[in-house]
Every structure is written in C-alpha cells, then in structure tokens.
Amino acid sequence: MVMEQRIQQLRQQLQKASYAYYVLDDPIMEDSIYDQLYRELDKLEQENPPLITPDSPTQRVGDKPASQFISINHNIPLYSLENAFNLEDLQAWEKRWRRYTEEENIASVEYVCELKIDGSAVALTYENGLLIRGVTRGDGTTGEDITQNVRTIRSIPLKLNLDNPPPILEVRGEAFLPIDEFNRINGEREEKEEPLFANPRNAAAGTLRQLDSKIVYQRRLQFFAYTLHLESTEITNQWESLNYLQNSGFLVNPHRKLCRSLEEITEYFQQWETDRKELPYMTDGVVVKINDYSWQKTLGFTQKFPRWAIALKYPAEEVPTTVKDIIVNVGRTGAVTPMAVMEPVHLAGTTVQKATLHNSDRISQLDIRVGDTVIIRKAGEIIPEVVRVLTELRPPNSQFYQMPNICPECNSPLKRPPKEAVTRCMNLSCGAILRGSLVHWASRDALDIRGLGEKIVILLIDNGLVDSIVDLYNLTSEKIAHLERMGDKSANNLINAIEGSKKRPFARVLYGLGIRYVGSVNANLLANNFSSIDQLSQASFSDLSSVYGVGEEIAQSIIDWFSIEKNCDLIQQLKEVGLQLETTQTKINNVDASLTPFSKKIFVITGTLPTLKRNDAKVLIVEAGGTVTNSVSKKTDYLLVGESPGSKLTQAEKLGITKLSEEEFLRFLKSE
Ligand code: IVH
C-alpha cells in the first residue's frame, strides 16, 4: 500500500477508536492495539514531516510550552446566566420574560433543560471543519487563546465529522474534570507536597491555563458542547443545535430534555437533584433555555444575561461530621480565625477536613465544642463552614470552647478592637503576620515573584535570612543556595525573580504592601490619583475619600497605615533598594499624561471595538491619565462605544454623557 494511503487509513481508524472511547463511551479497540497503531502513524509522520496535518491524532500535544497566552476578543460575547435558587425564582423568571415579549398568552413554549456542568466555559472556532482556535471565557468579552490546550481534550474533534463543513462554526461548551480524574490529580499533588485544587471546577480552570500542553494532556479534561453559532442555517432551535453538535462529533450531554411547562422543568430539576450524585462529574444545577431561536432573538440579553435562559441552582450541599479539634489561624493582617478540624468527609466533590468558624461571636452563637457532631456546607466557597451543631449528639463532659487570649504564633496578647468582630494579634513582628505579608508581597497580582511561595518564605524566615519585606532585596544566591531543597539553579532563579520585581509599577507595589481594604483595583485607583507614595502618605482624609471609588473606610485605613512608624521606615527602605514608589508618567506623543484631555476623566466601555481589544483600550485610557469603570453613572465623562453596545449606551444617553467611537477616541489621543 502506498504510504500516504496507509497514513490516511491509520488516522481514520485511530480517530474512530478515540471517538468511540471518549465521546460514545463505547470502546471498539483495545488500548494496546490503539498504542501500536498510534506508534506506527507517528513513525510514518516523523519520517515524512510534510505529510503531517493538524487534524492528525498525533497532533494533540504541542511540542513547546507556550510562554504566555494571548488575549482574544470574542466575536460574540460569552454571557453568564441569571441564577434561580428556588421554584419561585423560576416562576418569576417566566413571568418576566413573558411580560417582556408583551404577549403574555403565548400558548405553547418549549424549554430545553440541560445539566449545568461545573467546569470552565470555552469557545471553539472551526474553519472549514478544522479546529483553529480555543479561547477561555475570560471576562466574557476577552478571553485567552488556549488552542494548544483544548487540542489535548480528546472529546473535542480536531476535525468535524461533517461532509460539507461550514466555512465558520463556533461552539461553546464546558471543559471539566471528571471526579475520578480530579481525585487522581490531587492525590499526586499531595504526594509531591504541591497545593491541592479546591474543587474540580478550579482544577479545570487551572489546567486550561497551564502553559505546558503536555501537562494538560495528562490531566484528561473533557468537554460538553452546549451552544452552536452558525450563520445561515436551517437550524431554528436549541434542541436541533444540540443534535447538530452531536452529529458533528462533539460530546453533548445525554441528559437533556425538552419540556413544555414549568411542572415538567420542576420534575427534571428534582430528578437530577438526586441522580446527580451518581454522575461521574459535578453539576451545580440545571439550565433552562427557551428552545426557539426566534423567541431568543426577541428576548435578547440584559447587560449580563440572556433573558431567554436561567440557571436553576441546587442548594449548597450539607453533610454531618465530627469535630476533632478547634484551632486558630493567624493571617497576614493579624486577624485570628478559628477553624474546626474535623473527621475527613466528602462534600461537593472534595474531601474536607477543616471548616472556618469565622470569629468568636460565631463560636458563641454555635456553641461548638470538640467532640460535637456538626453539619458543614460548601456554598461555592473554597473553605466550608459549619452550619449548625447537633447538640443532641454531644458527648457528656464536653467543654465550652474559649478563644485563646494569647497569639499561638508569638505569645503576645490578642485583642478585639471595640466594634470589631475580629480578634487580632497586634504584634507587628509576629511570625504569622510576617509570613503572610511576604507571601502576599510575592503573589501574582502584587510583585509576582515566581518561586517565592509559602514554603520558601518559611524556609527563609526559619533560617534567619528574612525579617521584613526589604530583607528579600538583600538576599544573594550564595546566602540561599545551601538551604534545604534549594541548589544553585533555584537560588539564582529566585534572586533574579526578586530583582525583576523592582520593575513592577507603583500600583502593584501599593497592593503588595497589604494595606487593609487596598485590593488591586483600589491600588490602581490610588496610583492614578496620587503619583507617588509620598503624595499618598501626605493626603488628607478628604483628599483620599474624594477619589472616585475610594470610600471613607479605605481612606481611614490608609491614614492609619501611614501613622505607624515601622511602615514609614519600610517605605524608606523600599525606596533605597529601588522599588517603584511613584507612577512613571506615560507620555503620549511626548505629552505628559496629566495634561491630556483624558486626564482624570472617567470612562465606561461598551460593545466590541473595531480594532482595539478592550484591555488595550483600558491601558490607553489609564496611560492618558483617565480611569475605566464598569457602570455608567452621573460621574462618567465618556462612553467609548463599539459594535453591539449593551444597555450602558441607553443609560449614557439618558444622562447626556459624551459618546466616543474608537476612531474619535484614537484621534483625540493622537492630536495631543
Ligand atoms: S449556556 C448564553 N448551558 O454556566 C448562554 N451554560 O453560570 C450561556 N454552564 O458561563 C451559557 N453548563 O460556563 C450553558 N448546559 C449549559 C451549561 C452552562 C454549565 C456554565 C457556563 C456559564 C455558566 C453560567
């Protein structure tokens, strides 16, 4: 047989076998045979590289890890879904959409009910039947190009199973990790002492953003397709589109149902509330979609959601367990959080051993004691909480629990400031505060020092090498190379990463300082309004609280922070070692940003801009001295309007806010 033909035949067979295994869940070939045929194909392709095609089964894993992900504007935004938490919410939704159509008596409406898969949304583009791009949901408007990674998902076809594929087809769906796979990955991570994923959803999202597609390939993500975007089509409703997706080679969840009344939807919801426990993947509710596309079109979208769909969520899962101990954890702000250590128990897809008890008021309210049987719940948060204590099961002689009055880390007295619920360690030199502040300083949104996680921070502190943030900048490779599990290479990498952090802009340094209430958004707002740390430290309460977005609580917290001498010393030392403690004025065509027409102006962006990505527009505005906010208000100065603008446009028109097209905006920038 001619070699080209053999290659074709091998590809078809492997493709069929993989489809049967991963999509139909009905294997037709033994693993060992698959491996042999795969190796034969791989060898033939290696010997004849020009014959390699992107849809070959050998091309699922990329050769090189990506250095970063590129952001991509979604042609059609990825909307989120409105949540209903009970059947009354569902009825209210039905009334709302009927009222919106102004035809309250539409007789027969079909709803497609689907399971709500707890994973991460992904948008796929196919050109002439070939997968050309996979993008994360991101903020719904812009996502990240993760094509290399989605290619590794075996239930995503690299080539559509259609004789006449359309020129362009977009598919959306949920990438997720089956529970078994999630447990396997976490088991491996535990062995390697790596941090565990909190739940399958986080693990799926984290895996999709892995730079090395080999790791993604090993993690065996799956994908359920649920949305089809196809121009000029015969398809007129959601039900047909799911069938089309299935026929094109996608895995479509089999538990979908066409319902004709709220009663039928309720029945479906209640059935899956029980049956979902048997599924090999996590679901967190059901999604109800009006079937007919023409109704969907009439109803359209609010700013965030389609009016024609709703997610009916299951209540948070609750399980009983017993309390083995009650401990307290000291955070980077000195806040002392009591935690219950419990008999390990399976809850919402993960094994849980600790639950937060929030503060001493909550402890008194619960009257929780060691030995108690408690009900714990996870309502989407990572750390579960104790809902109630089953006092009827309490062992005799149990002791009332009292919060410690000395810090378990540094033995200094704990205080609970008046009017606050939180107990705090007030010793600024407390080891827990130092450890937490260093970890926060090095975190991704702050100074982003790769390799400086909690374990290394502890190692540095325990070896007496670091006693404050500034000590990091006096470390050398020689000083740290001898530390346990370090070595020359890691030592050099760490020192380089620390050195690199000196280039991070002022806003990130400000966030890294860990001033209470100054998160990364507020740090950006402050850095836009006060061009240096000196200006910020001298600002009065009214200067601070008059900044758009900065309230009185934040203003007071900043004043309190600068009133502590130790903090002012730290700033001085950070200046000396070369951290960025002022805004580098960006010049646009050599004009100082504070002099541009956009200086101090508040922008809102709506719709898809013709050439700029939303993030790039944001950067240009901030560089020109302006601020970008999410919602239109009286304070908004300009609305930057792109294609298919949302309701922000109507709101801005009502308030008489100046609109700018991208062209006008760029012209303005250039003219200065
Ligand atoms: S439809 C405009 N269908 O739930 C249509 N979403 O909470 C929007 N999800 O972002 C999505 N299963 O990531 C849809 N069968 C399903 C889904 C589903 C899970 C996710 C999706 C979405 C989120 C909204």
Residues whose N, C-alpha, C, O or C-beta is under 5 A from the ligand:
A	BS01	IVH	Y79 S80 L81 E114 L115 K116 I117 S120 A121 E174 Y226 V287 P306
